[in-house]
């Protein structure tokens, strides 16, 4: 689906309603004819209640240069990368307790995003009068 990520998200509107995290490739430079770029994907996911959390970048050198004898090595031009979106942390209080626990687990186990996992647990604690965030931070 390279180059068609936005079309997939538009067609999966119902699935996005329940998603907690979206991990997608985004292009910063047009690689395919008429493809949506990062800004288009970003605007769409933000409009669905997601916030950008992590952003990667991959590039390549312009011909005729070859960096470190590797034709795939980047130097300055950013072409594409991975983008990870999570439910907007300013609205975590709208998520259910089980969703917050799932989100915290995904953030910790998949992305090692301990700070955002702690934010999700703090919201869970406020909803459930528990102390999971402090326990979590104490175990780090």
Secondary structure, DSSP 8 states (H G I E B T S, - for coil): -TT-HHHHHHHTHHHHHH-SEEEEEEESS--STT---HHHHHHHHHHTTEEEEEE--EE---TT--BTTBTT--SS-EEEEEEEEEE-GGGGGGS-HHHHHHHHHHHHHHH--HHHHHHHHHHHHHHHT--HHHHHHHH-
